[in-house]
Amino acid sequence: MIKKILILSGILIVLLIIFRIGADIWGRSKLKAYDLIWRQAITAMRQRNAARKVPVLNGQPIDENAAPLYQELMAAVEKDDVQAIRNAAKIQVGTPLPPEAVKLLDKRRPVIAQLREALHRTHCDWNFKYEDGFYMELHCCPN
């Protein structure tokens, strides 16, 4: 009797191992198929983004990517400037700017000129690594 139980237990364990290996192979094939579809979707999205041109409201369009210039401009903004910009943005149209905002604008004329150039560029691609999923770095959003 014990011999039959041991044989049945052995057969059951072997069947469970075979089932586990089969489930693993099946799961990996499904994940591989999903990964292929996902990467094709990312490639298609990148192609759509590269083909999409943003209209320029004023001036001559420049057929270049604005993202690197925006990134450079964001790095040029100092932490002290952020509060002054927020305060100036709250001012009603027609109201004179406070002296600190005027001083900031004078100080940042070259940056404003670069921003105007960026606004004339016809596309903006941050080249995100979508393949990284949730761990993707959002370098367009500095801390």
Wavefront OBJ file of the C-alpha trace (Angstrom):
o trace
v 0.000 0.000 0.000
v 2.762 2.448 0.929
v 4.549 1.514 -2.267
v 1.446 2.513 -4.315
v 1.168 5.819 -2.455
v 4.841 6.563 -3.110
v 4.458 5.704 -6.803
v 1.309 7.851 -7.082
v 3.041 10.700 -5.245
v 6.010 10.411 -7.575
v 3.761 10.416 -10.645
v 1.860 13.417 -9.262
v 5.093 15.323 -8.608
v 6.362 14.538 -12.130
v 3.027 15.679 -13.620
v 3.171 18.898 -11.591
v 6.718 19.549 -12.776
v 5.714 18.889 -16.393
v 2.694 21.188 -15.970
v 4.891 23.903 -14.437
v 7.420 23.672 -17.282
v 4.620 23.740 -19.881
v 2.955 26.739 -18.211
v 6.306 28.539 -18.094
v 6.953 27.908 -21.804
v 3.417 29.010 -22.711
v 3.661 32.148 -20.546
v 7.028 33.135 -21.988
v 5.707 32.741 -25.544
v 2.706 34.959 -24.719
v 4.945 37.597 -23.118
v 7.303 37.491 -26.092
v 4.387 38.015 -28.485
v 3.096 40.907 -26.367
v 6.585 42.455 -26.229
v 6.834 42.302 -30.034
v 3.424 43.996 -30.438
v 4.384 46.631 -27.849
v 7.696 47.430 -29.561
v 5.941 47.680 -32.945
v 3.450 50.124 -31.403
v 6.310 52.209 -29.992
v 8.020 52.263 -33.406
v 4.772 53.307 -35.111
v 4.224 56.052 -32.525
v 7.762 57.363 -33.043
v 7.205 57.443 -36.807
v 3.922 59.357 -36.349
v 5.627 61.826 -34.015
v 8.500 62.355 -36.459
v 6.054 63.014 -39.305
v 3.854 65.405 -37.306
v 4.722 69.061 -37.775
v 3.448 71.724 -35.392
v 2.215 74.889 -37.104
v 4.179 78.041 -36.335
v 1.924 80.950 -35.440
v 4.306 83.765 -36.317
v 7.441 83.935 -38.449
v 9.315 81.409 -40.543
v 9.102 77.752 -39.449
v 12.362 75.977 -38.649
v 12.289 72.253 -39.461
v 14.138 71.135 -36.329
v 13.417 69.455 -33.012
v 12.662 71.990 -30.260
v 13.136 69.565 -27.325
v 16.941 69.937 -26.973
v 16.619 73.710 -26.962
v 13.776 73.588 -24.412
v 15.907 71.338 -22.228
v 18.809 73.774 -22.454
v 16.496 76.677 -21.609
v 15.005 74.891 -18.599
v 18.496 74.259 -17.283
v 19.221 77.994 -17.598
v 16.279 78.952 -15.379
v 17.456 79.507 -11.840
v 15.360 78.540 -8.833
v 15.036 82.212 -7.837
v 13.641 83.012 -11.282
v 10.785 80.523 -10.939
v 9.021 82.470 -8.179
v 9.466 85.762 -10.042
v 8.001 84.166 -13.196
v 5.025 82.815 -11.211
v 4.375 86.237 -9.688
v 4.607 87.957 -13.087
v 2.209 85.404 -14.625
v -0.483 86.396 -12.107
v -0.464 90.044 -13.199
v -3.452 91.203 -15.243
v -2.947 92.390 -18.817
v -2.316 96.135 -18.914
v -0.927 96.233 -15.374
v 2.733 97.289 -15.173
v 5.190 94.570 -14.250
v 6.810 94.764 -10.828
v 10.456 95.922 -10.798
v 11.720 92.391 -10.007
v 10.008 91.034 -13.154
v 11.435 93.817 -15.331
v 14.880 93.137 -13.888
v 14.479 89.410 -14.586
v 13.393 90.047 -18.199
v 16.385 92.302 -18.789
v 18.695 89.692 -17.259
v 17.204 86.878 -19.355
v 16.983 88.547 -22.811
v 19.248 85.920 -24.476
v 17.139 83.105 -22.996
v 13.944 84.773 -24.234
v 15.470 85.052 -27.722
v 16.280 81.325 -27.644
v 12.730 80.584 -26.489
v 11.380 82.523 -29.468
v 13.603 80.441 -31.740
v 12.331 77.230 -30.115
v 8.745 78.340 -30.742
v 9.512 78.504 -34.471
v 10.608 74.871 -34.626
v 8.113 72.546 -36.253
v 8.366 69.531 -33.965
v 9.244 68.600 -30.414
v 10.400 65.068 -29.677
v 11.889 64.382 -26.243
v 13.080 60.915 -27.366
v 11.616 59.169 -24.351
v 12.707 55.563 -23.814
v 9.204 54.084 -23.800
v 10.761 50.627 -23.630
v 11.697 51.390 -20.008
v 8.009 51.495 -19.048
v 7.333 52.989 -15.620
v 11.060 53.511 -15.119
v 11.272 55.838 -18.109
v 13.177 59.034 -17.402
v 11.165 62.183 -18.050
v 14.037 64.510 -18.869
v 11.554 67.149 -20.028
v 10.426 67.589 -16.414
v 13.337 68.613 -14.213
v 12.958 68.246 -10.473
l 1 2 3 4 5 6 7 8 9 10 11 12 13 14 15 16 17 18 19 20 21 22 23 24 25 26 27 28 29 30 31 32 33 34 35 36 37 38 39 40 41 42 43 44 45 46 47 48 49 50 51 52 53 54 55 56 57 58 59 60 61 62 63 64 65 66 67 68 69 70 71 72 73 74 75 76 77 78 79 80 81 82 83 84 85 86 87 88 89 90 91 92 93 94 95 96 97 98 99 100 101 102 103 104 105 106 107 108 109 110 111 112 113 114 115 116 117 118 119 120 121 122 123 124 125 126 127 128 129 130 131 132 133 134 135 136 137 138 139 140 141 142 143
